[in-house]
Structure formats: C-alpha cells, structure tokens
C-alpha cells in the first residue's frame, strides 16, 4: 500500500459523504498507470527535444479539457 492509498483510506468517510470515493480511486489508478503530468511532459520533451513541444502539448490538453 502506498501513502496515497493510505490517505484515501483515511479520508474514506469524507469521500463517501460527498460521493467522491470512486472518482478519487479512478484518478489515482489512472495516475499509477499513465503517470502524472510531469511524466507526460518529460516524455514529450524526450520525444521532441524541444521545450516548445511541451508547451504545445499542454495547450492542446487544455483545449481538449
């Protein structure tokens, strides 16, 4: 169990009260699988070698929502 898993368990009562438990767990699973924003940005930089490409990818992600 990670610290984040422990935090989710600790906050479970409050998350359940707001119907957010499933959403929080789904987001945490996605981050563990796909990586967070910094990992995605580093991957864009590795592929392109250009910081401008990182900014372009952030702008595109913002437009997509």
mmCIF file as gemmi writes it, N, C-alpha and C atoms, coordinates in Angstrom:
data_model
loop_
_atom_site.group_PDB
_atom_site.id
_atom_site.type_symbol
_atom_site.label_atom_id
_atom_site.label_alt_id
_atom_site.label_comp_id
_atom_site.label_asym_id
_atom_site.label_entity_id
_atom_site.label_seq_id
_atom_site.pdbx_PDB_ins_code
_atom_site.Cartn_x
_atom_site.Cartn_y
_atom_site.Cartn_z
_atom_site.occupancy
_atom_site.B_iso_or_equiv
_atom_site.pdbx_formal_charge
_atom_site.auth_seq_id
_atom_site.auth_asym_id
_atom_site.pdbx_PDB_model_num
ATOM 1 N N . UNK Axp A 1 ? 0.842 -1.174 0 1 0 ? 1 A 1
ATOM 2 C CA . UNK Axp A 1 ? 0 0 0 1 0 ? 1 A 1
ATOM 3 C C . UNK Axp A 1 ? 0.892 1.244 0 1 0 ? 1 A 1
ATOM 4 N N . UNK Axp A 2 ? 0.553 2.206 -0.845 1 0 ? 2 A 1
ATOM 5 C CA . UNK Axp A 2 ? 1.31 3.45 -0.891 1 0 ? 2 A 1
ATOM 6 C C . UNK Axp A 2 ? 0.747 4.452 0.116 1 0 ? 2 A 1
ATOM 7 N N . UNK Axp A 3 ? 1.468 5.523 0.303 1 0 ? 3 A 1
ATOM 8 C CA . UNK Axp A 3 ? 0.972 6.584 1.183 1 0 ? 3 A 1
ATOM 9 C C . UNK Axp A 3 ? -0.327 7.184 0.643 1 0 ? 3 A 1
ATOM 10 N N . UNK Axp A 4 ? -0.435 7.276 -0.675 1 0 ? 4 A 1
ATOM 11 C CA . UNK Axp A 4 ? -1.671 7.818 -1.258 1 0 ? 4 A 1
ATOM 12 C C . UNK Axp A 4 ? -2.835 6.881 -0.97 1 0 ? 4 A 1
ATOM 13 N N . UNK Axp A 5 ? -2.621 5.581 -1.104 1 0 ? 5 A 1
ATOM 14 C CA . UNK Axp A 5 ? -3.68 4.617 -0.763 1 0 ? 5 A 1
ATOM 15 C C . UNK Axp A 5 ? -4.098 4.778 0.695 1 0 ? 5 A 1
ATOM 16 N N . UNK Axp A 6 ? -3.115 4.954 1.581 1 0 ? 6 A 1
ATOM 17 C CA . UNK Axp A 6 ? -3.413 5.139 3 1 0 ? 6 A 1
ATOM 18 C C . UNK Axp A 6 ? -4.196 6.439 3.223 1 0 ? 6 A 1
ATOM 19 N N . UNK Axp A 7 ? -3.83 7.485 2.487 1 0 ? 7 A 1
ATOM 20 C CA . UNK Axp A 7 ? -4.546 8.754 2.61 1 0 ? 7 A 1
ATOM 21 C C . UNK Axp A 7 ? -5.992 8.608 2.144 1 0 ? 7 A 1
ATOM 22 N N . UNK Axp A 8 ? -6.189 7.913 1.034 1 0 ? 8 A 1
ATOM 23 C CA . UNK Axp A 8 ? -7.553 7.691 0.541 1 0 ? 8 A 1
ATOM 24 C C . UNK Axp A 8 ? -8.36 6.909 1.575 1 0 ? 8 A 1
ATOM 25 N N . UNK Axp A 9 ? -7.756 5.877 2.146 1 0 ? 9 A 1
ATOM 26 C CA . UNK Axp A 9 ? -8.441 5.112 3.19 1 0 ? 9 A 1
ATOM 27 C C . UNK Axp A 9 ? -8.77 5.987 4.396 1 0 ? 9 A 1
ATOM 28 N N . UNK Axp A 10 ? -7.825 6.84 4.793 1 0 ? 10 A 1
ATOM 29 C CA . UNK Axp A 10 ? -8.036 7.737 5.929 1 0 ? 10 A 1
ATOM 30 C C . UNK Axp A 10 ? -9.191 8.705 5.664 1 0 ? 10 A 1
ATOM 31 N N . UNK Axp A 11 ? -9.285 9.187 4.429 1 0 ? 11 A 1
ATOM 32 C CA . UNK Axp A 11 ? -10.307 10.172 4.057 1 0 ? 11 A 1
ATOM 33 C C . UNK Axp A 11 ? -11.601 9.53 3.58 1 0 ? 11 A 1
ATOM 34 N N . UNK Axp A 12 ? -11.689 8.231 3.633 1 0 ? 12 A 1
ATOM 35 C CA . UNK Axp A 12 ? -12.824 7.496 3.061 1 0 ? 12 A 1
ATOM 36 C C . UNK Axp A 12 ? -14.181 7.99 3.554 1 0 ? 12 A 1
ATOM 37 N N . UNK Axp A 13 ? -14.31 8.252 4.832 1 0 ? 13 A 1
ATOM 38 C CA . UNK Axp A 13 ? -15.597 8.703 5.359 1 0 ? 13 A 1
ATOM 39 C C . UNK Axp A 13 ? -16.031 10.008 4.695 1 0 ? 13 A 1
ATOM 40 N N . UNK Axp A 14 ? -15.112 10.959 4.604 1 0 ? 14 A 1
ATOM 41 C CA . UNK Axp A 14 ? -15.432 12.236 3.964 1 0 ? 14 A 1
ATOM 42 C C . UNK Axp A 14 ? -15.671 12.056 2.469 1 0 ? 14 A 1
ATOM 43 N N . UNK Axp A 15 ? -14.873 11.217 1.826 1 0 ? 15 A 1
ATOM 44 C CA . UNK Axp A 15 ? -15.065 10.969 0.393 1 0 ? 15 A 1
ATOM 45 C C . UNK Axp A 15 ? -16.404 10.299 0.124 1 0 ? 15 A 1
ATOM 46 N N . UNK Axp A 16 ? -16.769 9.348 0.967 1 0 ? 16 A 1
ATOM 47 C CA . UNK Axp A 16 ? -18.061 8.684 0.825 1 0 ? 16 A 1
ATOM 48 C C . UNK Axp A 16 ? -19.207 9.683 1.007 1 0 ? 16 A 1
ATOM 49 N N . UNK Axp A 17 ? -19.051 10.589 1.959 1 0 ? 17 A 1
ATOM 50 C CA . UNK Axp A 17 ? -20.11 11.563 2.26 1 0 ? 17 A 1
ATOM 51 C C . UNK Axp A 17 ? -20.387 12.486 1.074 1 0 ? 17 A 1
ATOM 52 N N . UNK Axp A 18 ? -19.366 12.706 0.25 1 0 ? 18 A 1
ATOM 53 C CA . UNK Axp A 18 ? -19.526 13.586 -0.914 1 0 ? 18 A 1
ATOM 54 C C . UNK Axp A 18 ? -19.595 12.803 -2.226 1 0 ? 18 A 1
ATOM 55 N N . UNK Axp A 19 ? -19.694 11.49 -2.108 1 0 ? 19 A 1
ATOM 56 C CA . UNK Axp A 19 ? -19.738 10.599 -3.28 1 0 ? 19 A 1
ATOM 57 C C . UNK Axp A 19 ? -18.514 10.76 -4.185 1 0 ? 19 A 1
ATOM 58 N N . UNK Axp A 20 ? -17.356 10.996 -3.588 1 0 ? 20 A 1
ATOM 59 C CA . UNK Axp A 20 ? -16.133 11.202 -4.366 1 0 ? 20 A 1
ATOM 60 C C . UNK Axp A 20 ? -15.17 10.023 -4.324 1 0 ? 20 A 1
ATOM 61 N N . UNK Axp A 21 ? -15.449 8.999 -3.528 1 0 ? 21 A 1
ATOM 62 C CA . UNK Axp A 21 ? -14.503 7.896 -3.36 1 0 ? 21 A 1
ATOM 63 C C . UNK Axp A 21 ? -14.178 7.228 -4.689 1 0 ? 21 A 1
ATOM 64 N N . UNK Axp A 22 ? -15.176 6.898 -5.457 1 0 ? 22 A 1
ATOM 65 C CA . UNK Axp A 22 ? -14.944 6.204 -6.735 1 0 ? 22 A 1
ATOM 66 C C . UNK Axp A 22 ? -14.123 7.077 -7.68 1 0 ? 22 A 1
ATOM 67 N N . UNK Axp A 23 ? -14.435 8.369 -7.739 1 0 ? 23 A 1
ATOM 68 C CA . UNK Axp A 23 ? -13.703 9.274 -8.62 1 0 ? 23 A 1
ATOM 69 C C . UNK Axp A 23 ? -12.244 9.367 -8.201 1 0 ? 23 A 1
ATOM 70 N N . UNK Axp A 24 ? -11.994 9.53 -6.902 1 0 ? 24 A 1
ATOM 71 C CA . UNK Axp A 24 ? -10.628 9.644 -6.399 1 0 ? 24 A 1
ATOM 72 C C . UNK Axp A 24 ? -9.836 8.374 -6.701 1 0 ? 24 A 1
ATOM 73 N N . UNK Axp A 25 ? -10.436 7.228 -6.455 1 0 ? 25 A 1
ATOM 74 C CA . UNK Axp A 25 ? -9.741 5.963 -6.742 1 0 ? 25 A 1
ATOM 75 C C . UNK Axp A 25 ? -9.459 5.809 -8.236 1 0 ? 25 A 1
ATOM 76 N N . UNK Axp A 26 ? -10.406 6.204 -9.078 1 0 ? 26 A 1
ATOM 77 C CA . UNK Axp A 26 ? -10.206 6.113 -10.53 1 0 ? 26 A 1
ATOM 78 C C . UNK Axp A 26 ? -9.065 7.026 -10.977 1 0 ? 26 A 1
ATOM 79 N N . UNK Axp A 27 ? -9.001 8.23 -10.422 1 0 ? 27 A 1
ATOM 80 C CA . UNK Axp A 27 ? -7.919 9.147 -10.787 1 0 ? 27 A 1
ATOM 81 C C . UNK Axp A 27 ? -6.576 8.623 -10.32 1 0 ? 27 A 1
ATOM 82 N N . UNK Axp A 28 ? -6.536 8.068 -9.122 1 0 ? 28 A 1
ATOM 83 C CA . UNK Axp A 28 ? -5.284 7.51 -8.599 1 0 ? 28 A 1
ATOM 84 C C . UNK Axp A 28 ? -4.844 6.318 -9.443 1 0 ? 28 A 1
ATOM 85 N N . UNK Axp A 29 ? -5.772 5.465 -9.849 1 0 ? 29 A 1
ATOM 86 C CA . UNK Axp A 29 ? -5.428 4.339 -10.729 1 0 ? 29 A 1
ATOM 87 C C . UNK Axp A 29 ? -4.881 4.835 -12.063 1 0 ? 29 A 1
ATOM 88 N N . UNK Axp A 30 ? -5.497 5.898 -12.601 1 0 ? 30 A 1
ATOM 89 C CA . UNK Axp A 30 ? -5.037 6.455 -13.879 1 0 ? 30 A 1
ATOM 90 C C . UNK Axp A 30 ? -3.624 7.009 -13.74 1 0 ? 30 A 1
ATOM 91 N N . UNK Axp A 31 ? -3.356 7.71 -12.656 1 0 ? 31 A 1
ATOM 92 C CA . UNK Axp A 31 ? -2.022 8.277 -12.447 1 0 ? 31 A 1
ATOM 93 C C . UNK Axp A 31 ? -0.986 7.17 -12.287 1 0 ? 31 A 1
ATOM 94 N N . UNK Axp A 32 ? -1.343 6.105 -11.563 1 0 ? 32 A 1
ATOM 95 C CA . UNK Axp A 32 ? -0.391 4.987 -11.41 1 0 ? 32 A 1
ATOM 96 C C . UNK Axp A 32 ? -0.125 4.31 -12.745 1 0 ? 32 A 1
ATOM 97 N N . UNK Axp A 33 ? -1.127 4.238 -13.602 1 0 ? 33 A 1
ATOM 98 C CA . UNK Axp A 33 ? -0.98 3.571 -14.895 1 0 ? 33 A 1
ATOM 99 C C . UNK Axp A 33 ? -0.284 4.457 -15.919 1 0 ? 33 A 1
ATOM 100 N N . UNK Axp A 34 ? -0.759 5.699 -16.052 1 0 ? 34 A 1
ATOM 101 C CA . UNK Axp A 34 ? -0.299 6.584 -17.125 1 0 ? 34 A 1
ATOM 102 C C . UNK Axp A 34 ? 0.776 7.568 -16.692 1 0 ? 34 A 1
ATOM 103 N N . UNK Axp A 35 ? 0.964 7.719 -15.401 1 0 ? 35 A 1
ATOM 104 C CA . UNK Axp A 35 ? 1.881 8.741 -14.904 1 0 ? 35 A 1
ATOM 105 C C . UNK Axp A 35 ? 1.169 10.071 -14.751 1 0 ? 35 A 1
ATOM 106 N N . UNK Axp A 36 ? 1.78 10.942 -14.013 1 0 ? 36 A 1
ATOM 107 C CA . UNK Axp A 36 ? 1.208 12.265 -13.797 1 0 ? 36 A 1
ATOM 108 C C . UNK Axp A 36 ? 1.615 13.232 -14.891 1 0 ? 36 A 1
ATOM 109 N N . UNK Axp A 37 ? 1.247 14.468 -14.699 1 0 ? 37 A 1
ATOM 110 C CA . UNK Axp A 37 ? 1.531 15.49 -15.694 1 0 ? 37 A 1
ATOM 111 C C . UNK Axp A 37 ? 3.016 15.656 -15.976 1 0 ? 37 A 1
ATOM 112 N N . UNK Axp A 38 ? 3.824 15.623 -14.933 1 0 ? 38 A 1
ATOM 113 C CA . UNK Axp A 38 ? 5.271 15.8 -15.132 1 0 ? 38 A 1
ATOM 114 C C . UNK Axp A 38 ? 5.857 14.674 -15.98 1 0 ? 38 A 1
ATOM 115 N N . UNK Axp A 39 ? 5.394 13.457 -15.756 1 0 ? 39 A 1
ATOM 116 C CA . UNK Axp A 39 ? 5.888 12.319 -16.552 1 0 ? 39 A 1
ATOM 117 C C . UNK Axp A 39 ? 5.507 12.485 -18.021 1 0 ? 39 A 1
ATOM 118 N N . UNK Axp A 40 ? 4.291 12.955 -18.263 1 0 ? 40 A 1
ATOM 119 C CA . UNK Axp A 40 ? 3.858 13.172 -19.651 1 0 ? 40 A 1
ATOM 120 C C . UNK Axp A 40 ? 4.682 14.286 -20.304 1 0 ? 40 A 1
ATOM 121 N N . UNK Axp A 41 ? 4.96 15.337 -19.537 1 0 ? 41 A 1
ATOM 122 C CA . UNK Axp A 41 ? 5.754 16.434 -20.079 1 0 ? 41 A 1
ATOM 123 C C . UNK Axp A 41 ? 7.177 15.987 -20.386 1 0 ? 41 A 1
ATOM 124 N N . UNK Axp A 42 ? 7.774 15.199 -19.505 1 0 ? 42 A 1
ATOM 125 C CA . UNK Axp A 42 ? 9.13 14.689 -19.76 1 0 ? 42 A 1
ATOM 126 C C . UNK Axp A 42 ? 9.146 13.799 -21.007 1 0 ? 42 A 1
ATOM 127 N N . UNK Axp A 43 ? 8.087 13.011 -21.197 1 0 ? 43 A 1
ATOM 128 C CA . UNK Axp A 43 ? 8.011 12.137 -22.369 1 0 ? 43 A 1
ATOM 129 C C . UNK Axp A 43 ? 7.95 12.963 -23.652 1 0 ? 43 A 1
ATOM 130 N N . UNK Axp A 44 ? 7.176 14.046 -23.647 1 0 ? 44 A 1
ATOM 131 C CA . UNK Axp A 44 ? 7.105 14.926 -24.824 1 0 ? 44 A 1
ATOM 132 C C . UNK Axp A 44 ? 8.479 15.526 -25.097 1 0 ? 44 A 1
ATOM 133 N N . UNK Axp A 45 ? 9.164 15.974 -24.058 1 0 ? 45 A 1
ATOM 134 C CA . UNK Axp A 45 ? 10.498 16.559 -24.238 1 0 ? 45 A 1
ATOM 135 C C . UNK Axp A 45 ? 11.482 15.528 -24.775 1 0 ? 45 A 1
ATOM 136 N N . UNK Axp A 46 ? 11.431 14.297 -24.256 1 0 ? 46 A 1
ATOM 137 C CA . UNK Axp A 46 ? 12.327 13.236 -24.756 1 0 ? 46 A 1
ATOM 138 C C . UNK Axp A 46 ? 12.065 12.951 -26.232 1 0 ? 46 A 1
ATOM 139 N N . UNK Axp A 47 ? 10.772 12.876 -26.591 1 0 ? 47 A 1
ATOM 140 C CA . UNK Axp A 47 ? 10.436 12.562 -27.989 1 0 ? 47 A 1
ATOM 141 C C . UNK Axp A 47 ? 10.831 13.684 -28.939 1 0 ? 47 A 1
ATOM 142 N N . UNK Axp A 48 ? 10.583 14.916 -28.53 1 0 ? 48 A 1
ATOM 143 C CA . UNK Axp A 48 ? 10.77 16.043 -29.456 1 0 ? 48 A 1
ATOM 144 C C . UNK Axp A 48 ? 12.105 16.753 -29.29 1 0 ? 48 A 1
ATOM 145 N N . UNK Axp A 49 ? 12.618 16.752 -28.06 1 0 ? 49 A 1
ATOM 146 C CA . UNK Axp A 49 ? 13.833 17.504 -27.795 1 0 ? 49 A 1
ATOM 147 C C . UNK Axp A 49 ? 13.604 19.003 -27.736 1 0 ? 49 A 1
ATOM 148 N N . UNK Axp A 50 ? 12.35 19.422 -27.693 1 0 ? 50 A 1
ATOM 149 C CA . UNK Axp A 50 ? 12.032 20.852 -27.71 1 0 ? 50 A 1
ATOM 150 C C . UNK Axp A 50 ? 11.084 21.216 -26.574 1 0 ? 50 A 1
ATOM 151 N N . UNK Axp A 51 ? 11.436 22.258 -25.835 1 0 ? 51 A 1
ATOM 152 C CA . UNK Axp A 51 ? 10.548 22.739 -24.777 1 0 ? 51 A 1
ATOM 153 C C . UNK Axp A 51 ? 9.255 23.301 -25.363 1 0 ? 51 A 1
ATOM 154 N N . UNK Axp A 52 ? 9.357 23.866 -26.567 1 0 ? 52 A 1
ATOM 155 C CA . UNK Axp A 52 ? 8.162 24.409 -27.215 1 0 ? 52 A 1
ATOM 156 C C . UNK Axp A 52 ? 7.122 23.308 -27.451 1 0 ? 52 A 1
ATOM 157 N N . UNK Axp A 53 ? 7.574 22.106 -27.724 1 0 ? 53 A 1
ATOM 158 C CA . UNK Axp A 53 ? 6.644 20.989 -27.926 1 0 ? 53 A 1
ATOM 159 C C . UNK Axp A 53 ? 5.912 20.657 -26.629 1 0 ? 53 A 1
ATOM 160 N N . UNK Axp A 54 ? 6.583 20.817 -25.501 1 0 ? 54 A 1
ATOM 161 C CA . UNK Axp A 54 ? 5.933 20.592 -24.202 1 0 ? 54 A 1
ATOM 162 C C . UNK Axp A 54 ? 4.824 21.616 -24.011 1 0 ? 54 A 1
ATOM 163 N N . UNK Axp A 55 ? 5.122 22.873 -24.298 1 0 ? 55 A 1
ATOM 164 C CA . UNK Axp A 55 ? 4.114 23.93 -24.173 1 0 ? 55 A 1
ATOM 165 C C . UNK Axp A 55 ? 2.954 23.665 -25.134 1 0 ? 55 A 1
ATOM 166 N N . UNK Axp A 56 ? 3.266 23.267 -26.355 1 0 ? 56 A 1
ATOM 167 C CA . UNK Axp A 56 ? 2.221 22.958 -27.331 1 0 ? 56 A 1
ATOM 168 C C . UNK Axp A 56 ? 1.331 21.823 -26.839 1 0 ? 56 A 1
ATOM 169 N N . UNK Axp A 57 ? 1.931 20.796 -26.239 1 0 ? 57 A 1
ATOM 170 C CA . UNK Axp A 57 ? 1.127 19.665 -25.762 1 0 ? 57 A 1
ATOM 171 C C . UNK Axp A 57 ? 0.25 20.078 -24.581 1 0 ? 57 A 1
ATOM 172 N N . UNK Axp A 58 ? 0.763 20.948 -23.718 1 0 ? 58 A 1
ATOM 173 C CA . UNK Axp A 58 ? -0.037 21.459 -22.608 1 0 ? 58 A 1
ATOM 174 C C . UNK Axp A 58 ? -1.213 22.284 -23.115 1 0 ? 58 A 1
ATOM 175 N N . UNK Axp A 59 ? -0.956 23.118 -24.104 1 0 ? 59 A 1
ATOM 176 C CA . UNK Axp A 59 ? -2.033 23.936 -24.687 1 0 ? 59 A 1
ATOM 177 C C . UNK Axp A 59 ? -3.088 23.041 -25.32 1 0 ? 59 A 1
ATOM 178 N N . UNK Axp A 60 ? -2.655 22.012 -26.04 1 0 ? 60 A 1
ATOM 179 C CA . UNK Axp A 60 ? -3.606 21.096 -26.674 1 0 ? 60 A 1
ATOM 180 C C . UNK Axp A 60 ? -4.434 20.342 -25.632 1 0 ? 60 A 1
ATOM 181 N N . UNK Axp A 61 ? -3.796 19.929 -24.553 1 0 ? 61 A 1
ATOM 182 C CA . UNK Axp A 61 ? -4.519 19.216 -23.492 1 0 ? 61 A 1
ATOM 183 C C . UNK Axp A 61 ? -5.528 20.143 -22.811 1 0 ? 61 A 1
ATOM 184 N N . UNK Axp A 62 ? -5.177 21.411 -22.676 1 0 ? 62 A 1
ATOM 185 C CA . UNK Axp A 62 ? -6.081 22.371 -22.058 1 0 ? 62 A 1
ATOM 186 C C . UNK Axp A 62 ? -7.311 22.585 -22.931 1 0 ? 62 A 1
ATOM 187 N N . UNK Axp A 63 ? -7.108 22.687 -24.232 1 0 ? 63 A 1
ATOM 188 C CA . UNK Axp A 63 ? -8.232 22.875 -25.157 1 0 ? 63 A 1
ATOM 189 C C . UNK Axp A 63 ? -9.145 21.649 -25.147 1 0 ? 63 A 1
ATOM 190 N N . UNK Axp A 64 ? -8.534 20.449 -25.092 1 0 ? 64 A 1
ATOM 191 C CA . UNK Axp A 64 ? -9.333 19.215 -25.065 1 0 ? 64 A 1
ATOM 192 C C . UNK Axp A 64 ? -10.145 19.101 -23.778 1 0 ? 64 A 1
ATOM 193 N N . UNK Axp A 65 ? -9.626 19.708 -22.72 1 0 ? 65 A 1
ATOM 194 C CA . UNK Axp A 65 ? -10.334 19.646 -21.438 1 0 ? 65 A 1
ATOM 195 C C . UNK Axp A 65 ? -9.788 18.571 -20.645 1 0 ? 65 A 1
